[in-house]
Amino acid sequence: MKLLSVAIPCYNSEAYMEHCIRSLLTGGDEVEILIVDDGSARDRTPEIADEYERRYPGICRAIHQENGGHGEAVNAGLRNATGVFFKVVDSDDWVNEEAYQKVLETLRRFVYRGESLDMLVTNFVYEKEGVRRKKVMKYHTAFPKNCVFSWKDVKFFMIGQYILMHSVIYRTQLLRECGLELPKHTFYVDNIFVYQPLPHVKNMYYLDVNFYRYFIGRNDQSVNESVMIGRIDQQLRVTRLMLGYYDATKIPNQKLRHYMIQYLEIMMTVCSVLAIKSGTPENLEKKKELWNTLKKQNFPLWLRLRWGFLGQGCNLPGKGGRELLILGYKITQKFYGFN
């Protein structure tokens, strides 16, 4: 059994996947690196995955599958994981070696003491191409540091400060027990990966290290604004799924309930902003349908989101509405790190 399983979803990732793999190899034998080749056909991704399995037996495993999208690659990683904990690192990202050792030391401490930990949170760095001063997403205002805590101990989340896939390591069995299965052929499922398990998380630990390095700069990245507008249907699908997992207004713990509603507010804002910025009547109608469907399905949640600060900006006409919309857009930029 491994301490940590790391899934690397790869699709035609020849140009950068080795940097990612090499950064994770510094974890040694306690780490299992699951290189998921998601039906790559245009480059040497499958061969590179096999090569690392040959060179590092017992650490690297190559998993080949028909193309199913990012979510299905994460699913494949989770199905094959043998580690106590599970992490996803995208193939164009990497981890910091010094912070990595501290992460493993922390996870090791819990396992060796026989203590349960559901979720470990670390900082991540926006490695934006061409930017000298890198932005770091920290959580010191939201979480106590270097101690086990529960949702009742959570403090204050600042605007744009959310738990993202880059910052989270889950207990593997928790992900299986909560029934996590990401949809195929859909982008932006990392939101589901973080959101769906949250009510099952009973204890957490925040390690204040800059562990994950999140690369931004390729024109074809899913978080590029023009790409997001072109894939608005997938953003809408993910948002609808998230709205349906739980009735967020009835989550028993007040702080978790507040956080999950805030998360849904951001998702609705992202959809609304993209629809408005696209400028097409078709997308504006999709935005209207999303809000109307929520109103019919869960009126209390619709009230919370529609008349929240961002919800008003997404739905009000005129200058005031546009100003709120611009603020919401800036928040979504922080949330996703897109250009």
C-alpha positions as CSV (number, residue, x, y, z in Angstrom):
1,M,0.0,0.0,0.0
2,K,1.2,3.5,-0.9
3,L,1.0,6.6,1.1
4,L,-0.1,8.8,-1.8
5,S,-1.4,8.1,-5.2
6,V,-1.1,10.9,-7.8
7,A,-3.1,10.7,-11.0
8,I,-1.7,12.7,-14.0
9,P,-4.3,13.0,-16.7
10,C,-2.5,13.1,-20.1
11,Y,-3.9,13.9,-23.5
12,N,-1.2,14.6,-26.2
13,S,1.0,15.9,-23.4
14,E,4.4,15.0,-24.8
15,A,5.7,18.6,-24.6
16,Y,5.4,19.0,-20.8
17,M,4.3,15.8,-19.1
18,E,7.9,14.7,-18.2
19,H,8.5,17.9,-16.2
20,C,5.4,17.0,-14.2
21,I,6.4,13.3,-13.7
22,R,10.0,14.2,-12.7
23,S,8.8,16.7,-10.0
24,L,6.7,13.9,-8.5
25,L,9.4,11.2,-8.6
26,T,11.2,13.1,-5.8
27,G,8.5,11.6,-3.5
28,G,10.2,8.2,-3.7
29,D,8.7,4.8,-3.1
30,E,5.9,6.0,-0.8
31,V,4.2,7.6,-3.8
32,E,2.4,6.0,-6.7
33,I,2.4,8.0,-9.9
34,L,-0.5,7.0,-12.2
35,I,0.1,8.3,-15.7
36,V,-3.3,8.2,-17.4
37,D,-3.0,8.3,-21.2
38,D,-6.5,9.4,-22.2
39,G,-6.5,8.1,-25.8
40,S,-3.6,10.3,-27.0
41,A,-3.0,9.8,-30.7
42,R,-1.0,12.8,-32.0
43,D,2.3,12.5,-30.1
44,R,4.4,10.2,-27.9
45,T,2.3,10.4,-24.7
46,P,1.6,6.7,-24.6
47,E,5.3,5.8,-25.2
48,I,6.5,8.3,-22.5
49,A,4.0,6.8,-20.0
50,D,5.3,3.3,-20.7
51,E,8.9,4.4,-20.6
52,Y,8.5,5.8,-17.1
53,E,6.7,2.6,-15.9
54,R,9.7,0.6,-17.2
55,R,12.3,3.0,-15.6
56,Y,10.5,3.3,-12.3
57,P,8.7,0.0,-11.6
58,G,6.6,0.1,-8.4
59,I,6.4,3.9,-8.6
60,C,5.1,4.8,-12.1
61,R,2.1,3.0,-13.6
62,A,1.0,3.7,-17.2
63,I,-2.8,3.5,-17.7
64,H,-4.1,3.6,-21.3
65,Q,-7.7,4.1,-22.1
66,E,-10.0,5.4,-24.9
67,N,-10.4,9.1,-24.9
68,G,-12.9,10.0,-22.1
69,G,-11.8,13.5,-21.2
70,H,-10.2,14.9,-18.1
71,G,-12.9,13.6,-15.8
72,E,-12.6,10.0,-17.0
73,A,-8.8,10.2,-16.7
74,V,-9.3,11.2,-13.0
75,N,-11.8,8.4,-12.6
76,A,-9.3,5.9,-14.0
77,G,-6.7,7.2,-11.6
78,L,-9.1,6.8,-8.6
79,R,-10.1,3.3,-9.7
80,N,-6.4,2.2,-9.9
81,A,-5.2,4.1,-6.8
82,T,-3.7,2.0,-3.9
83,G,-2.5,5.0,-1.8
84,V,-4.1,6.1,1.4
85,F,-4.4,9.6,-0.1
86,F,-5.2,10.8,-3.6
87,K,-4.1,13.8,-5.5
88,V,-4.6,15.0,-9.1
89,V,-1.8,16.9,-10.9
90,D,-2.4,18.0,-14.4
91,S,0.2,17.1,-16.9
92,D,1.3,20.7,-17.7
93,D,1.6,21.5,-13.9
94,W,4.2,20.4,-11.4
95,V,5.0,20.4,-7.6
96,N,7.6,22.1,-5.5
97,E,10.1,19.6,-4.2
98,E,10.7,21.1,-0.8
99,A,6.9,21.6,-0.1
100,Y,6.3,18.0,-1.4
101,Q,8.5,16.6,1.3
102,K,6.6,18.5,3.9
103,V,3.3,17.2,2.5
104,L,4.5,13.6,2.6
105,E,5.9,14.1,6.1
106,T,2.5,15.3,7.2
107,L,0.5,12.5,5.6
108,R,3.0,9.9,6.9
109,R,2.5,11.2,10.5
110,F,-1.3,10.6,10.3
111,V,-0.9,7.1,8.8
112,Y,1.8,5.9,11.2
113,R,-0.2,7.2,14.2
114,G,-3.3,5.5,12.9
115,E,-5.2,8.8,12.8
116,S,-7.7,9.6,10.2
117,L,-7.5,12.6,7.9
118,D,-10.1,13.3,5.3
119,M,-8.6,16.4,3.5
120,L,-5.2,18.1,3.4
121,V,-5.1,21.6,2.0
122,T,-2.0,23.4,0.7
123,N,-1.3,26.6,-1.2
124,F,-0.8,26.7,-4.9
125,V,1.1,29.1,-7.2
126,Y,-0.2,30.6,-10.4
127,E,2.7,30.0,-12.7
128,K,1.5,32.5,-15.3
129,E,3.7,32.8,-18.4
130,G,5.5,36.1,-18.7
131,V,4.6,37.2,-15.2
132,R,7.6,37.7,-12.9
133,R,5.8,38.0,-9.6
134,K,3.8,34.9,-9.1
135,K,0.4,35.0,-7.3
136,V,0.0,32.5,-4.5
137,M,-3.4,31.3,-3.3
138,K,-3.1,30.9,0.5
139,Y,-5.7,29.9,3.0
140,H,-4.4,31.4,6.3
141,T,-7.5,33.6,6.7
142,A,-9.8,30.6,6.3
143,F,-8.1,27.7,8.1
144,P,-6.1,27.2,11.3
145,K,-2.6,26.2,10.5
146,N,-0.7,22.9,11.4
147,C,-3.5,21.3,13.4
148,V,-6.5,19.1,12.7
149,F,-9.8,21.0,12.5
150,S,-13.4,20.6,11.4
151,W,-15.9,22.8,9.6
152,K,-16.9,24.5,12.8
153,D,-13.3,25.8,13.1
154,V,-13.2,27.4,9.6
155,K,-12.7,31.1,9.7
156,F,-13.1,33.6,6.9
157,F,-12.9,33.0,3.1
158,M,-11.9,36.1,1.2
159,I,-13.4,37.0,-2.2
160,G,-11.9,34.7,-4.8
161,Q,-10.4,32.3,-2.2
162,Y,-11.7,28.8,-2.8
163,I,-10.5,25.3,-2.3
164,L,-9.6,24.1,-5.8
165,M,-8.3,20.8,-7.1
166,H,-4.8,22.3,-7.1
167,S,-4.9,22.8,-3.3
168,V,-6.6,19.6,-2.1
169,I,-5.5,16.1,-1.2
170,Y,-8.4,13.7,-0.3
171,R,-8.4,10.4,1.6
172,T,-8.8,7.9,-1.2
173,Q,-11.5,5.8,0.5
174,L,-13.6,9.0,1.2
175,L,-13.7,9.7,-2.5
176,R,-14.9,6.2,-3.2
177,E,-17.4,6.2,-0.4
178,C,-19.0,9.4,-1.5
179,G,-19.5,7.9,-5.0
180,L,-17.4,10.4,-6.9
181,E,-17.5,9.8,-10.6
182,L,-16.8,12.6,-12.9
183,P,-18.7,13.0,-16.2
184,K,-16.9,12.0,-19.5
185,H,-16.0,14.4,-22.3
186,T,-16.6,17.4,-20.1
187,F,-14.2,20.2,-19.1
188,Y,-14.3,22.0,-15.7
189,V,-15.1,18.8,-13.8
190,D,-12.4,19.8,-11.3
191,N,-15.1,21.8,-9.6
192,I,-17.1,18.6,-9.0
193,F,-14.0,16.8,-7.8
194,V,-13.6,19.4,-5.0
195,Y,-17.3,20.1,-4.3
196,Q,-19.0,16.8,-4.2
197,P,-16.9,15.2,-1.3
198,L,-17.2,18.2,1.0
199,P,-20.1,17.1,3.2
200,H,-18.3,13.8,3.8
201,V,-15.2,15.6,5.1
202,K,-15.1,15.6,8.9
203,N,-11.5,16.6,9.6
204,M,-9.0,18.6,7.8
205,Y,-5.4,19.9,8.0
206,Y,-3.9,23.0,6.4
207,L,-0.2,23.0,5.6
208,D,1.0,26.5,4.7
209,V,3.4,25.5,1.9
210,N,3.4,26.5,-1.8
211,F,3.1,23.0,-3.1
212,Y,1.2,22.9,-6.4
213,R,2.5,25.0,-9.4
214,Y,-0.5,25.8,-11.7
215,F,0.8,26.7,-15.2
216,I,-1.2,29.3,-17.2
217,G,-0.2,30.5,-20.6
218,R,-1.1,28.1,-23.3
219,N,-3.7,29.4,-25.8
220,D,-5.6,26.1,-25.9
221,Q,-5.9,25.8,-22.1
222,S,-9.5,25.1,-20.9
223,V,-9.3,28.2,-18.6
224,N,-8.4,30.6,-21.5
225,E,-11.4,33.0,-21.6
226,S,-12.2,32.5,-25.3
227,V,-12.0,28.8,-24.9
228,M,-14.3,28.9,-21.9
229,I,-16.9,30.9,-23.9
230,G,-16.6,28.3,-26.7
231,R,-17.3,25.6,-24.1
232,I,-20.0,27.3,-22.3
233,D,-22.3,24.2,-22.6
234,Q,-19.8,22.2,-20.6
235,Q,-19.6,24.9,-17.9
236,L,-23.4,24.9,-17.8
237,R,-23.5,21.1,-17.5
238,V,-21.0,21.0,-14.6
239,T,-23.0,23.8,-12.8
240,R,-26.3,21.9,-13.2
241,L,-24.7,18.8,-11.8
242,M,-23.3,20.6,-8.8
243,L,-26.7,22.2,-8.1
244,G,-28.2,18.7,-8.0
245,Y,-25.8,16.9,-5.7
246,Y,-27.2,18.4,-2.5
247,D,-29.7,20.9,-1.4
248,A,-27.0,23.3,-0.2
249,T,-29.5,25.3,1.9
250,K,-30.1,22.2,4.1
251,I,-26.5,21.4,4.9
252,P,-26.5,21.0,8.7
253,N,-23.2,22.7,9.5
254,Q,-23.6,26.5,9.1
255,K,-20.0,27.2,7.9
256,L,-20.0,24.4,5.4
257,R,-23.5,25.4,4.2
258,H,-22.3,29.0,3.7
259,Y,-19.2,27.9,1.8
260,M,-21.0,25.5,-0.5
261,I,-23.6,28.2,-1.4
262,Q,-20.8,30.7,-2.1
263,Y,-19.2,28.1,-4.4
264,L,-22.5,27.6,-6.3
265,E,-22.8,31.4,-6.5
266,I,-19.4,31.6,-8.2
267,M,-20.4,28.8,-10.6
268,M,-23.6,30.6,-11.6
269,T,-21.6,33.8,-12.0
270,V,-19.1,32.1,-14.3
271,C,-21.9,30.8,-16.5
272,S,-23.6,34.2,-16.6
273,V,-20.5,36.2,-17.3
274,L,-19.4,33.9,-20.1
275,A,-22.9,34.1,-21.7
276,I,-23.0,37.9,-21.5
277,K,-19.5,38.3,-22.8
278,S,-20.2,36.0,-25.7
279,G,-22.9,38.4,-26.8
280,T,-25.0,35.8,-28.6
281,P,-28.8,35.6,-28.1
282,E,-28.4,31.8,-27.9
283,N,-26.1,31.9,-24.9
284,L,-28.1,34.7,-23.2
285,E,-31.1,32.4,-23.5
286,K,-29.1,29.5,-21.9
287,K,-28.2,31.8,-19.0
288,K,-31.9,32.7,-18.6
289,E,-32.8,29.0,-18.7
290,L,-30.2,28.1,-16.0
291,W,-31.6,30.7,-13.6
292,N,-35.2,29.7,-14.3
293,T,-34.5,26.0,-13.9
294,L,-32.9,26.7,-10.5
295,K,-35.9,28.8,-9.5
296,K,-38.3,25.9,-10.3
297,Q,-36.2,23.2,-8.7
298,N,-35.0,24.9,-5.5
299,F,-36.6,28.3,-4.8
300,P,-34.8,29.0,-1.5
301,L,-31.4,28.4,-3.1
302,W,-32.5,30.5,-6.1
303,L,-33.3,33.4,-3.7
304,R,-30.0,33.1,-2.0
305,L,-28.1,33.1,-5.3
306,R,-30.3,35.5,-7.3
307,W,-30.3,38.2,-4.7
308,G,-26.7,37.7,-3.5
309,F,-24.2,40.3,-4.4
310,L,-22.9,38.5,-7.5
311,G,-26.3,37.2,-8.5
312,Q,-27.7,40.7,-8.8
313,G,-24.8,41.7,-11.1
314,C,-25.6,38.8,-13.3
315,N,-29.2,39.6,-13.7
316,L,-29.7,43.4,-13.4
317,P,-29.7,45.6,-16.5
318,G,-28.1,49.0,-16.7
319,K,-24.8,50.5,-15.5
320,G,-25.2,49.2,-11.9
321,G,-25.7,45.7,-13.1
322,R,-22.7,46.0,-15.5
323,E,-20.5,47.3,-12.6
324,L,-21.5,44.3,-10.4
325,L,-20.9,42.0,-13.4
326,I,-17.4,43.4,-13.9
327,L,-16.6,42.7,-10.2
328,G,-18.0,39.2,-10.6
329,Y,-15.9,38.7,-13.6
330,K,-12.8,39.7,-11.7
331,I,-13.7,37.2,-9.1
332,T,-14.1,34.5,-11.6
333,Q,-10.7,35.4,-13.0
334,K,-9.2,34.9,-9.6
335,F,-11.2,31.7,-9.1
336,Y,-10.1,30.1,-12.4
337,G,-6.9,32.0,-13.1
338,F,-7.9,32.6,-16.7
339,N,-6.7,35.5,-18.9
